[in-house]
Amino acid sequence: MNYLQHFETDRVVEACIAGAGDFGRGVLRQARQMKGFSARIAIDINPEKAAEALHHAGIPDTQIMVCHSGKDAEQAWQNGLFIATASFETVQALPFDILVESTGIPDVGARYAEAALLADKHVGIATKETESVVGPYLTRLAYQQGRLFTPLDGDQPSLLIGLLTWAKTLGFEIIAAGKSSEYDFIWDEASATVTCNGTAFPAPGLDELWELPVGRERDVVEARSKLLAAIPQISVPDLCEMVNVANATGLSPDRPEFHAMILRTTEVPTLLDLQPQGGVLQGPGRLEVFNCLRRPDELSFAGGVFVVVRCEDPHVWALLRDKGHVLSRNEHSAMIYLPRHLLGLEAPISLLDVVLNGLTSGGGHATTPKFDLTARTTQTIKAGQRLEMRGHHRHIEGLRPELHPAAPLSPTEKVPFYLLPGADVIRDIEPNQPITLADVALPDSSLKQLRIKQDELFQHHHPATKVDTTSTLA
């Protein structure tokens, strides 16, 4: 594709950036380098932080105005200034085209996204936590408003959907698709340690598990997992991104907690194949996450995305293998991958596509509530405890993520993970139990209200209680 032809127009797309963190700052910075894209509005709960983000994007301080009212914002816009403010409501009447929702706060994401759509703006969502709970509702609301709701290139869901649909267009049989975890497992043979996210963990004996003997691949990979059990091998953000892909594409997990194996890049198509082919999967069209094991001098997978496809023509794939492509050990499958995601720096591609071409980077009308990201306890949780979301990875202590078929909120059904922050536990919950609405009192929130609307809207579209092994992209 020639991108310059794809976006050939004299029109300048105007964006409003909600969230002055890393993603939002990337969009603001990239807008300064582009001819057809502008971002003059930055929102943060602390408006001075929004002003600082504009400053770091290269905007002179004399051109930035902190606005506390709609009247101030309108005057600043007319004067050609850049606007920093604390809330979307202050700027929603301004004539921008699309909101970039990158606050990372699930409830704020829900409130801003709905308000923007009702104000006749498009929405690009980087707050994947919001999308995991109410993405189908916001997608449908956008269509009702004559607007679009889209994930954004720069984050893995959009990039994976792009790679999947590229492969589907070319007629490949898709065995599996997914991403690597955010942080590689880096093996230092001299110190017998594995470093992950800056922390070194003892790994005595990993040298004996470095290679996969023929016929014992699954056993050795399982041994790696046990040896490195001190390192988290699955994270909430990983599965949050995968549930958004599942709802957009129809692909499904092989099991609720995923396999999350520790693999070298060259091993991925061997293990992420069907069981009769020597892999671990029960069927095709599976979503998966793996942890990239490598030496310090080997290339990182960098949280990239991949698809595993069937090798239909042995001659063609032998040729591709000789050119460096990654084939399974038996050469019956191959991995095609994109080992990068550039956060806000590449998000404008999706934003331009929405506004100029009327195209989303997500599933469009195919986006329905197929799966929910839910929580299972890893320890006893006592009645009276309040569940709190913590850290960069938006985790809740004592809970692990899983994917299960979507279901409306009810006392007997599993609660979507990101409705749980701030919830009060109303009865003791034993370890290894799913959290249902009978276990907790949820706080009232915009996210909860939108989820109720989603349940009502899709009440006849919820899948059966067992995992669907078919896929619209398999």
C-alpha positions as CSV (number, residue, x, y, z in Angstrom):
1,M,0.0,0.0,0.0
2,N,1.2,3.5,-0.8
3,Y,0.2,5.5,2.3
4,L,0.7,8.8,0.6
5,Q,-1.9,7.9,-2.0
6,H,-4.2,6.4,0.6
7,F,-4.4,9.7,2.5
8,E,-4.1,12.0,-0.5
9,T,-6.0,15.2,0.5
10,D,-5.5,18.8,1.4
11,R,-7.7,18.4,4.5
12,V,-6.1,18.6,7.9
13,V,-7.5,16.2,10.5
14,E,-7.9,17.8,13.9
15,A,-7.6,15.6,17.0
16,C,-8.2,16.1,20.7
17,I,-5.8,14.1,23.0
18,A,-7.2,12.9,26.3
19,G,-4.4,11.6,28.6
20,A,-1.0,13.3,28.7
21,G,0.9,10.1,29.4
22,D,3.3,8.3,27.1
23,F,0.7,7.4,24.4
24,G,-0.9,10.8,24.3
25,R,2.5,12.5,24.2
26,G,3.5,10.4,21.2
27,V,0.5,11.6,19.2
28,L,1.1,15.2,20.2
29,R,4.8,14.9,19.1
30,Q,4.0,13.2,15.8
31,A,1.3,15.8,14.9
32,R,4.1,18.4,14.9
33,Q,5.8,16.5,12.1
34,M,2.8,15.8,9.8
35,K,1.2,18.0,7.2
36,G,-2.3,16.5,7.3
37,F,-2.7,16.0,11.0
38,S,-3.1,18.4,13.9
39,A,-3.5,18.0,17.7
40,R,-4.2,21.3,19.4
41,I,-6.0,20.1,22.5
42,A,-4.5,18.1,25.4
43,I,-6.6,16.9,28.4
44,D,-5.4,15.7,31.7
45,I,-6.9,15.7,35.2
46,N,-4.0,18.1,35.9
47,P,-4.2,20.7,33.2
48,E,-0.7,21.9,33.9
49,K,0.5,18.3,33.0
50,A,-1.5,18.7,29.7
51,A,0.3,22.0,29.1
52,E,3.6,20.3,29.8
53,A,2.9,17.6,27.3
54,L,2.2,20.2,24.6
55,H,5.5,22.0,25.6
56,H,7.5,18.7,25.2
57,A,5.9,18.2,21.8
58,G,7.6,21.4,20.7
59,I,4.8,24.0,21.3
60,P,6.2,27.4,22.6
61,D,4.7,28.2,25.9
62,T,3.4,31.5,24.5
63,Q,1.1,29.4,22.2
64,I,-0.4,27.3,25.0
65,M,-3.5,28.4,27.0
66,V,-4.8,26.5,30.1
67,C,-8.6,26.7,29.8
68,H,-11.0,26.2,32.6
69,S,-14.3,26.9,30.8
70,G,-15.9,26.3,27.4
71,K,-15.8,30.0,26.8
72,D,-12.0,30.2,27.4
73,A,-11.5,27.2,25.1
74,E,-13.5,28.7,22.3
75,Q,-11.6,31.9,22.5
76,A,-8.2,30.1,22.5
77,W,-9.3,28.0,19.5
78,Q,-10.3,31.1,17.5
79,N,-7.0,32.7,18.4
80,G,-5.1,29.7,17.0
81,L,-3.7,28.7,20.4
82,F,-3.0,25.2,21.8
83,I,-5.4,24.2,24.6
84,A,-4.6,22.4,27.8
85,T,-7.6,21.6,30.1
86,A,-8.8,19.2,32.8
87,S,-11.9,17.7,31.2
88,F,-13.4,16.8,27.9
89,E,-16.6,18.7,28.6
90,T,-14.6,22.0,28.4
91,V,-13.6,21.4,24.8
92,Q,-16.4,19.1,23.4
93,A,-18.0,21.9,21.4
94,L,-14.8,22.8,19.5
95,P,-14.6,21.7,15.8
96,F,-12.2,18.9,16.0
97,D,-12.7,15.6,14.2
98,I,-11.7,12.8,16.6
99,L,-11.0,12.2,20.3
100,V,-7.9,10.1,21.2
101,E,-8.9,8.5,24.5
102,S,-5.6,7.5,26.1
103,T,-6.2,8.3,29.8
104,G,-5.7,4.7,30.8
105,I,-8.5,5.0,33.4
106,P,-11.3,2.6,32.6
107,D,-14.2,4.7,33.9
108,V,-12.9,8.0,32.5
109,G,-12.4,6.3,29.1
110,A,-16.0,5.2,29.1
111,R,-17.3,8.6,30.0
112,Y,-15.2,10.5,27.5
113,A,-15.8,8.1,24.7
114,E,-19.5,8.2,25.0
115,A,-19.6,12.0,25.4
116,A,-17.4,12.4,22.3
117,L,-19.7,10.1,20.2
118,L,-22.8,11.9,21.4
119,A,-21.0,15.2,20.5
120,D,-20.6,13.9,16.9
121,K,-16.9,13.2,17.2
122,H,-15.1,10.0,16.1
123,V,-13.2,8.2,18.9
124,G,-9.8,6.4,18.8
125,I,-9.4,4.3,21.9
126,A,-6.0,3.6,23.5
127,T,-7.6,2.8,26.9
128,K,-7.9,-0.9,26.2
129,E,-9.4,-1.5,29.7
130,T,-12.5,0.5,28.7
131,E,-12.7,-1.3,25.4
132,S,-12.5,-4.7,27.1
133,V,-15.7,-4.0,29.0
134,V,-17.9,-1.9,26.7
135,G,-16.1,-1.8,23.3
136,P,-19.0,-3.5,21.4
137,Y,-21.5,-0.9,22.8
138,L,-19.3,2.1,21.9
139,T,-18.7,0.6,18.4
140,R,-22.5,0.3,17.9
141,L,-23.2,3.7,19.4
142,A,-20.7,5.2,17.0
143,Y,-22.5,3.8,14.0
144,Q,-25.8,5.1,15.4
145,Q,-24.3,8.5,15.5
146,G,-22.8,8.3,12.0
147,R,-19.3,8.2,13.6
148,L,-16.6,5.5,14.1
149,F,-15.0,4.0,17.2
150,T,-11.6,2.4,16.6
151,P,-8.6,0.9,18.2
152,L,-5.3,2.6,17.2
153,D,-2.2,1.5,15.5
154,G,0.6,1.7,17.9
155,D,-1.2,-0.7,20.3
156,Q,-1.2,-4.4,19.7
157,P,-4.9,-5.0,19.2
158,S,-5.1,-2.8,16.1
159,L,-1.7,-4.0,14.7
160,L,-2.8,-7.7,15.2
161,I,-6.2,-7.1,13.6
162,G,-4.3,-5.5,10.7
163,L,-2.0,-8.5,10.4
164,L,-4.8,-11.0,10.7
165,T,-7.0,-9.3,8.1
166,W,-4.0,-9.1,5.8
167,A,-3.4,-12.8,6.1
168,K,-7.1,-13.5,5.6
169,T,-7.2,-11.4,2.5
170,L,-4.4,-13.5,1.1
171,G,-6.3,-16.7,1.9
172,F,-3.9,-18.1,4.5
173,E,-5.3,-20.6,7.0
174,I,-4.8,-19.1,10.4
175,I,-3.8,-21.5,13.1
176,A,-3.0,-19.0,15.8
177,A,-2.4,-15.3,16.4
178,G,-1.3,-13.1,19.2
179,K,1.5,-11.1,20.7
180,S,4.6,-11.5,22.8
181,S,4.5,-10.3,26.4
182,E,5.7,-6.7,27.0
183,Y,9.0,-7.8,28.5
184,D,11.4,-10.4,27.1
185,F,13.0,-13.1,29.2
186,I,16.7,-12.4,28.7
187,W,19.0,-15.3,29.5
188,D,22.5,-14.5,30.8
189,E,24.4,-17.8,30.6
190,A,27.4,-16.5,32.6
191,S,25.4,-15.6,35.6
192,A,22.7,-18.2,35.1
193,T,20.0,-15.6,35.4
194,V,17.0,-14.5,33.4
195,T,16.2,-10.7,33.4
196,C,12.7,-9.5,32.9
197,N,11.6,-5.9,33.2
198,G,14.9,-5.0,34.8
199,T,14.9,-7.7,37.5
200,A,17.3,-10.6,37.4
201,F,15.9,-14.0,38.5
202,P,18.1,-17.1,39.2
203,A,17.7,-19.7,36.5
204,P,20.0,-22.6,37.3
205,G,19.7,-25.4,34.7
206,L,18.1,-23.3,31.9
207,D,21.1,-24.1,29.7
208,E,19.8,-27.7,29.6
209,L,16.3,-26.4,28.5
210,W,17.6,-24.0,25.8
211,E,17.1,-26.4,22.9
212,L,13.9,-28.4,22.3
213,P,14.7,-32.1,21.6
214,V,12.7,-33.7,18.9
215,G,9.6,-35.3,20.3
216,R,10.0,-33.6,23.7
217,E,9.2,-30.0,22.8
218,R,6.2,-29.7,25.0
219,D,7.9,-31.3,28.0
220,V,10.9,-29.0,27.8
221,V,8.7,-25.9,27.4
222,E,6.7,-26.9,30.5
223,A,9.9,-27.4,32.4
224,R,11.0,-23.8,31.5
225,S,7.8,-22.5,32.9
226,K,8.3,-24.3,36.2
227,L,11.9,-23.2,36.4
228,L,11.0,-19.6,35.9
229,A,7.8,-19.6,38.0
230,A,9.0,-16.6,40.0
231,I,8.6,-14.5,36.9
232,P,5.0,-13.5,36.0
233,Q,4.2,-15.3,32.7
234,I,0.9,-13.7,32.0
235,S,-0.3,-10.2,32.7
236,V,-3.7,-8.5,32.8
237,P,-2.8,-6.0,29.9
238,D,-1.9,-9.0,27.7
239,L,-5.2,-10.7,28.1
240,C,-7.1,-7.3,28.0
241,E,-5.7,-6.7,24.5
242,M,-6.5,-10.2,23.5
243,V,-10.2,-10.0,24.5
244,N,-10.5,-6.9,22.4
245,V,-9.1,-8.8,19.4
246,A,-11.4,-11.7,20.2
247,N,-14.5,-9.5,20.2
248,A,-13.4,-7.9,16.9
249,T,-12.4,-11.0,15.0
250,G,-14.0,-14.1,16.4
251,L,-10.8,-15.8,17.3
252,S,-10.8,-17.5,20.7
253,P,-8.3,-18.6,23.4
254,D,-7.4,-22.3,23.5
255,R,-8.0,-22.1,27.3
256,P,-9.2,-19.3,29.6
257,E,-5.8,-18.6,31.1
258,F,-3.9,-19.0,27.8
259,H,-0.8,-21.2,27.4
260,A,1.6,-18.2,27.8
261,M,4.7,-20.4,27.1
262,I,8.3,-19.3,27.3
263,L,9.6,-19.6,23.7
264,R,12.4,-18.5,21.6
265,T,11.2,-16.7,18.5
266,T,12.1,-19.6,16.2
267,E,10.0,-22.0,18.3
268,V,6.7,-20.2,18.1
269,P,5.2,-22.0,15.0
270,T,6.3,-25.4,16.3
271,L,4.5,-25.1,19.6
272,L,1.6,-22.9,18.5
273,D,0.3,-25.5,16.1
274,L,-2.4,-28.2,16.5
275,Q,-1.7,-31.1,18.8
276,P,-1.5,-33.7,15.9
277,Q,1.3,-31.5,14.4
278,G,3.2,-31.5,17.7
279,G,1.9,-28.3,19.1
280,V,-0.3,-27.5,22.0
281,L,-3.5,-26.2,20.4
282,Q,-6.8,-28.0,20.4
283,G,-8.1,-26.3,17.2
284,P,-7.4,-23.5,14.7
285,G,-8.1,-19.8,15.0
286,R,-6.7,-19.5,18.5
287,L,-5.5,-16.4,20.3
288,E,-2.3,-16.7,22.3
289,V,0.5,-14.8,24.2
290,F,4.0,-16.0,24.5
291,N,7.1,-14.9,26.5
292,C,10.1,-14.3,24.3
293,L,13.2,-16.0,25.6
294,R,16.4,-14.7,24.1
295,R,20.1,-14.0,24.8
296,P,21.1,-10.4,25.3
297,D,22.6,-10.1,21.8
298,E,19.4,-11.5,20.1
299,L,16.7,-9.3,18.7
300,S,13.7,-8.5,20.9
301,F,10.2,-9.4,20.0
302,A,9.3,-6.1,21.7
303,G,5.7,-6.9,22.5
304,G,5.1,-7.5,18.8
305,V,2.3,-9.4,17.1
306,F,2.2,-12.5,15.0
307,V,0.1,-15.0,13.1
308,V,0.9,-18.7,12.6
309,V,-0.4,-20.0,9.2
310,R,-0.5,-23.3,7.5
311,C,2.2,-24.0,4.9
312,E,0.2,-25.2,1.9
313,D,2.9,-25.4,-0.7
314,P,6.1,-27.1,0.4
315,H,8.2,-25.7,-2.4
316,V,7.1,-22.1,-1.8
317,W,7.7,-22.4,2.0
318,A,11.0,-24.1,1.6
319,L,12.0,-21.1,-0.5
320,L,10.8,-18.7,2.2
321,R,12.6,-20.7,4.9
322,D,15.8,-20.2,3.0
323,K,15.2,-16.5,3.0
324,G,15.0,-16.5,6.8
325,H,11.3,-16.9,7.5
326,V,10.3,-18.8,10.7
327,L,8.9,-22.3,9.9
328,S,7.9,-25.0,12.4
329,R,10.2,-27.9,12.9
330,N,8.1,-30.2,10.6
331,E,7.6,-27.3,8.1
332,H,3.8,-27.5,8.2
333,S,3.3,-24.1,9.7
334,A,5.1,-20.7,9.7
335,M,5.0,-17.5,11.7
336,I,4.6,-14.1,10.1
337,Y,5.2,-11.3,12.6
338,L,5.6,-7.6,13.2
339,P,8.0,-7.2,16.1
340,R,7.2,-3.6,17.0
341,H,4.5,-1.3,18.3
342,L,5.3,2.4,18.4
343,L,2.5,3.7,20.7
344,G,1.3,7.2,19.8
345,L,3.9,7.7,17.1
346,E,2.0,5.5,14.6
347,A,-1.6,6.1,16.0
348,P,-2.2,8.9,13.4
349,I,-2.4,6.2,10.7
350,S,-5.7,4.9,12.3
351,L,-6.9,8.5,13.0
352,L,-6.5,9.5,9.4
353,D,-8.2,6.4,8.1
354,V,-11.2,7.0,10.2
355,V,-11.7,10.7,9.4
356,L,-10.6,10.7,5.7
357,N,-11.7,7.2,4.6
358,G,-14.4,6.1,7.0
359,L,-12.4,3.0,7.9
360,T,-11.7,1.6,11.4
361,S,-8.6,-0.4,12.5
362,G,-10.9,-2.7,14.4
363,G,-13.7,-5.1,13.8
364,G,-16.4,-2.6,12.8
365,H,-19.9,-4.2,12.7
366,A,-18.3,-7.6,13.5
367,T,-17.4,-6.3,17.0
368,T,-19.8,-8.0,19.4
369,P,-19.5,-9.2,23.0
370,K,-18.0,-12.7,22.3
371,F,-15.7,-12.8,25.4
372,D,-15.1,-11.1,28.7
373,L,-11.9,-10.5,30.5
374,T,-12.7,-11.9,34.0
375,A,-10.9,-12.5,37.3
376,R,-10.0,-15.6,39.3
377,T,-8.6,-15.4,42.8
378,T,-5.1,-16.5,43.6
379,Q,-5.5,-16.2,47.4
380,T,-8.3,-15.9,50.0
381,I,-10.1,-12.6,49.8
382,K,-12.0,-11.6,52.9
383,A,-15.4,-9.9,53.1
384,G,-15.0,-6.2,53.7
385,Q,-11.9,-5.9,51.5
386,R,-11.9,-3.2,48.7
387,L,-10.4,-4.2,45.4
388,E,-7.9,-1.6,44.2
389,M,-6.3,-1.3,40.8
390,R,-2.6,-0.7,41.1
391,G,0.6,0.0,39.1
392,H,1.5,0.5,35.4
393,H,-0.1,-2.8,34.5
394,R,-3.5,-2.0,36.1
395,H,-3.5,-5.2,38.1
396,I,-5.6,-6.1,41.2
397,E,-3.6,-7.9,43.9
398,G,-4.9,-11.5,44.5
399,L,-6.5,-11.8,41.1
400,R,-5.4,-13.3,37.8
401,P,-7.0,-12.7,34.4
402,E,-8.9,-15.1,32.2
403,L,-11.1,-15.0,29.1
404,H,-14.5,-16.5,29.2
405,P,-17.6,-16.3,26.9
406,A,-19.3,-13.0,27.4
407,A,-22.4,-12.9,29.6
408,P,-24.7,-10.2,31.0
409,L,-24.1,-9.0,34.5
410,S,-25.9,-11.3,37.0
411,P,-25.2,-12.8,40.4
412,T,-24.1,-16.1,38.8
413,E,-21.9,-14.7,36.1
414,K,-18.2,-13.7,36.1
415,V,-17.7,-9.9,36.5
416,P,-15.6,-8.2,33.8
417,F,-12.2,-7.5,35.3
418,Y,-12.2,-3.7,35.0
419,L,-15.6,-3.3,36.7
420,L,-13.9,-4.6,39.8
421,P,-11.6,-1.6,40.9
422,G,-13.2,0.0,43.8
423,A,-15.6,-2.9,44.4
424,D,-16.3,-4.1,48.0
425,V,-16.1,-7.8,48.7
426,I,-19.3,-8.9,50.4
427,R,-18.4,-12.5,51.2
428,D,-15.3,-14.5,51.7
429,I,-13.8,-15.8,48.4
430,E,-11.6,-18.9,48.4
431,P,-8.5,-19.2,46.2
432,N,-9.0,-20.3,42.6
433,Q,-12.5,-19.1,42.4
434,P,-14.0,-16.8,39.7
435,I,-15.4,-13.5,41.0
436,T,-19.1,-13.2,40.3
437,L,-21.6,-10.4,41.0
438,A,-22.7,-12.3,44.1
439,D,-19.2,-11.8,45.6
440,V,-18.9,-8.0,45.3
441,A,-20.7,-4.8,45.4
442,L,-19.7,-2.8,42.3
443,P,-19.2,1.0,42.6
444,D,-21.6,3.0,40.5
445,S,-19.6,4.3,37.5
446,S,-20.0,5.4,33.9
447,L,-18.3,2.1,32.9
448,K,-20.9,0.1,34.8
449,Q,-23.8,2.0,33.3
450,L,-22.4,1.5,29.7
451,R,-22.0,-2.2,30.4
452,I,-25.6,-2.4,31.4
453,K,-26.6,-0.7,28.2
454,Q,-24.3,-3.1,26.3
455,D,-26.0,-6.1,27.9
456,E,-29.4,-4.8,27.0
457,L,-28.3,-4.0,23.4
458,F,-26.7,-7.4,22.8
459,Q,-29.0,-9.5,24.9
460,H,-29.8,-11.9,22.0
461,H,-26.2,-12.1,20.8
462,H,-24.3,-13.5,23.7
463,P,-22.4,-16.8,22.8
464,A,-23.1,-20.1,24.4
465,T,-21.5,-20.9,27.7
466,K,-18.8,-23.1,26.2
467,V,-15.8,-21.8,24.2
468,D,-16.6,-21.5,20.5
469,T,-13.8,-23.3,18.6
470,T,-14.8,-21.8,15.3
471,S,-13.6,-18.4,14.0
472,T,-14.5,-16.0,11.4
473,L,-10.8,-15.7,10.5
474,A,-9.8,-19.3,10.7
